[in-house]
Amino acid sequence: MNLFRFIMFCFIDGMNIILHEGGHTVFGIFGILFITVISGTLMQLAIPFIVYIHFKQQGKELASAAVLFWFGENFLGIGRYMKDAIVQELPLFGGSQHDWTYLFGEFGVTHHCVGIGQTTIILGVVIMVYAGCKLVALCIKKWFTKNC
């Protein structure tokens, strides 16, 4: 495992897992299984998106682009989790029920889990590429403004 991947897993993915499991815990108080299950993924996406909006409204372009990258990165893990709905090979935190097996089952689309998961991953990559390009452009602009 290279250093970049290790940092991504330990910090970003670790934070994503905390947010995901926190969503289950916070919304589990309602006692409605569907809300409890879907809230993990919703919280995992909502927090970075809210932080992105905050920085965007404050005019902090560099910070907003970095958080947008984080938001997009979440889709990679979510997509991988979705693709696992049938085979259920990924290790689970906080319980034995696979969120996406349950959710896809509720909508009758479990047999499409690989395609839906792959589409989710592609969406995440698109968001990350956009955010990465924005970060590079902002850094170049800042460097030229500072040095010219």
N, C-alpha and C positions, 0 to 999 in steps of 0.2 A: 504494500500500500504506500503510495507516494505521499509526501508531506501535504500537498494541496488537498488531496482526497481525505486525508486524516483530519485536517482542519475543518473541511466541509462537513464531515460526518460528526465530529465531536461538537462543533459549535452550532452550525446552521441546522443540521438535521436533529441534533440534540434539542435545540430550541423548538423546532417544529414538532417533535414528539411531545415535548412538555405542553405546548399549546394544544395539540390534538387531544391528548389525554385530559388536559384541563377542561376542554370543551365538554367532554363526556361527563366529567365530575360536576361542573357548574350547572349544566342543563339537565343532568340526571335527577335533580331535585324535583322536576316536574312529574317524574314517574311514567312518562310516555316513552316507550321503547324507541319508536321512530325518531323522536326529537333527541333522545339521548345518543343514539347511534350516529345520526347525521351531524350532530353538533361538534363532534371531534374534528371533522374535515372543515366545517364552517368556521370554527374558531381558528383553525390553522391558517385559513385564508383571510379571515376578517382582520386579525390583529395586524399583519403586515400591510394590508390594504389601508387600514385606518391610519397607520403611521405614515404611509406613503402620502395620503391625502393631507395629513398634518404638515409634513415637510413641504409639499407642493404649495399649500396655502401660505406658508411662511416665506415662500420664494427661495427655499434652500434646494436648488436644483441638483447639486451633487448628492446630497443626502437622500433626496427623493428618488434619484436614479438608482442608488445603492439599495434602497429598500424595495424598489420595484424589481430589481434583480432577485432579491430574497423572496418576494412574492412569487415570481416565476419559478424559482427553484422548488417551491412547495409543490407545484404541479408535477414535478418529476417523481417525487415520492408517492403522491396521491395516485398518479397513473400506474406506477408499479404495483401499488396496493390493489387498485382496481383490477389489473390484469391477473392478479393472484386469486380472484374471487372463486374460481372453480377448483383449482389445484390446491390452494391453501397451504403453500410451502413456506411462506414468510413467517418468521417468529412474531408473535403478537405480544404487545405490552398490555397490562391491565385487564386481562380476561381471555376467555377462550373463544368468544364469538368474533368472527371476521366481519367487520363493518360492511364491506362491499358485497359479501355474499348475501347478507341480510337485505341491504338496500336494493341491490339489483333484483333479488328475489321478490321484493315488494312491488317492483315495477315490471316484473316479468321479462327482464332483459339480461339475465345471468349469462346466457349463451353468447352475448355480445361483449362480455367483459374485456376480452383482449383488445378488440377494436376501440372500445370506449377508452380503455386505459392508454392505448397507444396515441389516440387523438389528444388526450389530456397531456401526455408527455410532450407531444409536438407543440401544443399551446404553450406549455411551460418554456420550451426551448425558444419559441418565437419571442416571448416576453423577455427572456434572459438575453437574447441577442440584441433586441431593441435597447434594453436597459444598459447592456455592456457597451454598445455603440454610443449611447448617450453619455455614459461615464467617460469613455475615451475622448469624445468630442469636447466635453466640458473641461477635462484635464488639459487637453491641447490648447483650448481657448484660454484657460487660466495661465498656462505656461507662457504662451505668446504675449498675453496682456502684461504679465509680470516682467518678461525679459525683453520687451520691445519698447 
